[in-house]
Amino acid sequence: MKIAFFDAKAYDMESFSDINRNYGYKIKYFETKLNTDSAPLTVGYDVVCVFVNDYINEEVMTKVSYYTAEG
């Protein structure tokens, strides 16, 4: 499983990476926030994780659904 994290802070990355040692998922941490411009970065990912400062609306979710389905 491939997981894309957007706008994760260092402490988030450390926590999720530590937990992931038990699972072996492929994780990519993007510095940018998720929004309409960054949505194409989700191509090929099974899961997209966002945090409170990401901008999620219907347009972003439609794009994420489209791009994740392409992968």
FIVEX-932678 format. One record per atom (N, C-alpha, C): residue number from 1; atom name; x, y, z. Coordinates in nm, 3 decimals, decimal comma. Layout:
% FIVEX-932678
- NUM_CA_X_Y_Z
...
% end
This chain:
% FIVEX-932678
- 1_N_0,084_-0,117_0,000
- 1_CA_0,000_0,000_0,000
- 1_C_0,089_0,124_0,000
- 2_N_0,051_0,223_-0,080
- 2_CA_0,123_0,349_-0,088
- 2_C_0,041_0,460_-0,024
- 3_N_0,105_0,532_0,067
- 3_CA_0,036_0,638_0,142
- 3_C_0,107_0,771_0,119
- 4_N_0,030_0,873_0,083
- 4_CA_0,083_1,009_0,065
- 4_C_0,039_1,094_0,183
- 5_N_0,135_1,156_0,251
- 5_CA_0,107_1,248_0,361
- 5_C_0,138_1,388_0,312
- 6_N_0,047_1,480_0,338
- 6_CA_0,067_1,620_0,300
- 6_C_0,084_1,705_0,424
- 7_N_0,181_1,795_0,418
- 7_CA_0,204_1,893_0,525
- 7_C_0,230_1,829_0,661
- 8_N_0,293_1,713_0,662
- 8_CA_0,327_1,647_0,789
- 8_C_0,447_1,718_0,852
- 9_N_0,440_1,736_0,979
- 9_CA_0,551_1,795_1,055
- 9_C_0,650_1,685_1,093
- 10_N_0,767_1,725_1,137
- 10_CA_0,873_1,629_1,171
- 10_C_0,825_1,526_1,273
- 11_N_0,752_1,571_1,374
- 11_CA_0,703_1,479_1,477
- 11_C_0,598_1,383_1,421
- 12_N_0,519_1,429_1,323
- 12_CA_0,423_1,340_1,257
- 12_C_0,497_1,232_1,179
- 13_N_0,596_1,275_1,102
- 13_CA_0,672_1,182_1,020
- 13_C_0,742_1,077_1,106
- 14_N_0,798_1,120_1,217
- 14_CA_0,865_1,027_1,307
- 14_C_0,766_0,924_1,362
- 15_N_0,651_0,971_1,407
- 15_CA_0,551_0,881_1,464
- 15_C_0,498_0,781_1,362
- 16_N_0,460_0,832_1,243
- 16_CA_0,405_0,742_1,142
- 16_C_0,511_0,646_1,088
- 17_N_0,633_0,693_1,074
- 17_CA_0,740_0,604_1,027
- 17_C_0,770_0,495_1,128
- 18_N_0,769_0,530_1,257
- 18_CA_0,790_0,429_1,362
- 18_C_0,681_0,323_1,358
- 19_N_0,557_0,366_1,349
- 19_CA_0,445_0,271_1,344
- 19_C_0,452_0,186_1,218
- 20_N_0,493_0,248_1,108
- 20_CA_0,498_0,177_0,980
- 20_C_0,601_0,065_0,977
- 21_N_0,696_0,066_1,067
- 21_CA_0,794_-0,044_1,072
- 21_C_0,725_-0,179_1,092
- 22_N_0,607_-0,176_1,152
- 22_CA_0,529_-0,298_1,174
- 22_C_0,450_-0,341_1,050
- 23_N_0,437_-0,252_0,953
- 23_CA_0,349_-0,278_0,838
- 23_C_0,421_-0,278_0,704
- 24_N_0,521_-0,195_0,688
- 24_CA_0,596_-0,192_0,563
- 24_C_0,528_-0,121_0,448
- 25_N_0,437_-0,029_0,477
- 25_CA_0,375_0,049_0,370
- 25_C_0,476_0,143_0,308
- 26_N_0,453_0,181_0,185
- 26_CA_0,538_0,280_0,119
- 26_C_0,479_0,417_0,149
- 27_N_0,554_0,498_0,222
- 27_CA_0,506_0,629_0,264
- 27_C_0,589_0,737_0,197
- 28_N_0,519_0,839_0,148
- 28_CA_0,584_0,958_0,092
- 28_C_0,530_1,078_0,168
- 29_N_0,621_1,160_0,219
- 29_CA_0,583_1,281_0,291
- 29_C_0,606_1,401_0,198
- 30_N_0,499_1,471_0,166
- 30_CA_0,509_1,592_0,085
- 30_C_0,508_1,712_0,177
- 31_N_0,600_1,806_0,155
- 31_CA_0,605_1,926_0,239
- 31_C_0,487_2,018_0,214
- 32_N_0,436_2,016_0,094
- 32_CA_0,327_2,106_0,057
- 32_C_0,195_2,064_0,121
- 33_N_0,106_2,161_0,131
- 33_CA_-0,029_2,131_0,177
- 33_C_-0,108_2,073_0,059
- 34_N_-0,208_1,992_0,088
- 34_CA_-0,294_1,942_-0,018
- 34_C_-0,393_2,052_-0,056
- 35_N_-0,401_2,079_-0,187
- 35_CA_-0,495_2,176_-0,241
- 35_C_-0,514_2,142_-0,389
- 36_N_-0,583_2,225_-0,463
- 36_CA_-0,609_2,192_-0,603
- 36_C_-0,482_2,183_-0,685
- 37_N_-0,381_2,262_-0,653
- 37_CA_-0,256_2,259_-0,729
- 37_C_-0,170_2,136_-0,697
- 38_N_-0,174_2,089_-0,574
- 38_CA_-0,091_1,975_-0,536
- 38_C_-0,162_1,840_-0,552
- 39_N_-0,290_1,841_-0,582
- 39_CA_-0,367_1,716_-0,596
- 39_C_-0,303_1,618_-0,696
- 40_N_-0,243_1,664_-0,807
- 40_CA_-0,180_1,567_-0,900
- 40_C_-0,069_1,483_-0,837
- 41_N_-0,014_1,527_-0,725
- 41_CA_0,089_1,448_-0,657
- 41_C_0,035_1,317_-0,602
- 42_N_-0,096_1,302_-0,597
- 42_CA_-0,155_1,181_-0,539
- 42_C_-0,165_1,066_-0,639
- 43_N_-0,121_1,086_-0,762
- 43_CA_-0,127_0,979_-0,862
- 43_C_-0,054_0,856_-0,810
- 44_N_-0,121_0,743_-0,815
- 44_CA_-0,060_0,616_-0,777
- 44_C_-0,066_0,582_-0,629
- 45_N_-0,123_0,669_-0,548
- 45_CA_-0,133_0,641_-0,404
- 45_C_-0,267_0,578_-0,372
- 46_N_-0,266_0,488_-0,275
- 46_CA_-0,388_0,421_-0,229
- 46_C_-0,459_0,502_-0,121
- 47_N_-0,379_0,575_-0,043
- 47_CA_-0,431_0,650_0,071
- 47_C_-0,368_0,788_0,069
- 48_N_-0,448_0,889_0,102
- 48_CA_-0,399_1,026_0,114
- 48_C_-0,432_1,074_0,253
- 49_N_-0,330_1,115_0,327
- 49_CA_-0,349_1,163_0,464
- 49_C_-0,325_1,314_0,465
- 50_N_-0,421_1,386_0,522
- 50_CA_-0,411_1,531_0,530
- 50_C_-0,418_1,575_0,676
- 51_N_-0,375_1,696_0,699
- 51_CA_-0,377_1,752_0,833
- 51_C_-0,462_1,878_0,834
- 52_N_-0,480_1,937_0,948
- 52_CA_-0,576_2,045_0,967
- 52_C_-0,551_2,168_0,880
- 53_N_-0,429_2,193_0,837
- 53_CA_-0,401_2,312_0,758
- 53_C_-0,413_2,290_0,608
- 54_N_-0,444_2,168_0,566
- 54_CA_-0,466_2,142_0,424
- 54_C_-0,602_2,198_0,385
- 55_N_-0,617_2,233_0,257
- 55_CA_-0,741_2,290_0,208
- 55_C_-0,818_2,184_0,131
- 56_N_-0,920_2,130_0,195
- 56_CA_-0,996_2,022_0,135
- 56_C_-1,138_2,072_0,108
- 57_N_-1,175_2,069_-0,019
- 57_CA_-1,312_2,101_-0,057
- 57_C_-1,354_2,001_-0,165
- 58_N_-1,471_2,020_-0,221
- 58_CA_-1,521_1,926_-0,320
- 58_C_-1,429_1,916_-0,442
- 59_N_-1,376_2,027_-0,487
- 59_CA_-1,286_2,027_-0,603
- 59_C_-1,160_1,947_-0,575
- 60_N_-1,101_1,966_-0,458
- 60_CA_-0,980_1,892_-0,421
- 60_C_-1,011_1,743_-0,412
- 61_N_-1,121_1,708_-0,348
- 61_CA_-1,156_1,567_-0,334
- 61_C_-1,184_1,502_-0,470
- 62_N_-1,247_1,575_-0,559
- 62_CA_-1,273_1,522_-0,694
- 62_C_-1,142_1,495_-0,766
- 63_N_-1,047_1,589_-0,754
- 63_CA_-0,917_1,571_-0,818
- 63_C_-0,841_1,454_-0,755
- 64_N_-0,841_1,445_-0,624
- 64_CA_-0,771_1,335_-0,556
- 64_C_-0,832_1,202_-0,598
- 65_N_-0,964_1,195_-0,604
- 65_CA_-1,029_1,070_-0,648
- 65_C_-0,988_1,033_-0,789
- 66_N_-0,980_1,131_-0,875
- 66_CA_-0,939_1,108_-1,014
- 66_C_-0,793_1,061_-1,021
- 67_N_-0,704_1,132_-0,953
- 67_CA_-0,562_1,100_-0,962
- 67_C_-0,527_0,968_-0,894
- 68_N_-0,588_0,938_-0,781
- 68_CA_-0,555_0,811_-0,714
- 68_C_-0,607_0,694_-0,796
- 69_N_-0,717_0,713_-0,867
- 69_CA_-0,771_0,607_-0,953
- 69_C_-0,682_0,583_-1,074
- 70_N_-0,607_0,684_-1,117
- 70_CA_-0,518_0,670_-1,233
- 70_C_-0,401_0,576_-1,206
- 71_N_-0,357_0,573_-1,081
- 71_CA_-0,239_0,498_-1,046
- 71_C_-0,259_0,351_-1,058
% end
